[in-house]
Amino acid sequence: AQFVVSKSADFFSGAVVEGGKETYNGKNWVGKVPATGDYYVYVTAHPTSKYSLRVTVK
């Protein structure tokens, strides 16, 4: 599984948002998004996976 937060709508060419940290080979991502804006969250798994998304807005 892999979890990516990006500012790009294109999964293949988007850069990962700085300010976060991946753990467990990309299965977890914890961090602060550096600015207000639109972000894309990509979750990929093969063949399937369970995931949850927790967001805190301050």
Buried (B, 14 or more C-beta within 10 A) or exposed (E): BBBBBBBBEEEEEBEBBEEBEBEEEEBEBEEEBEEEEEEBEEBEEEEEEEEEEEEEEE
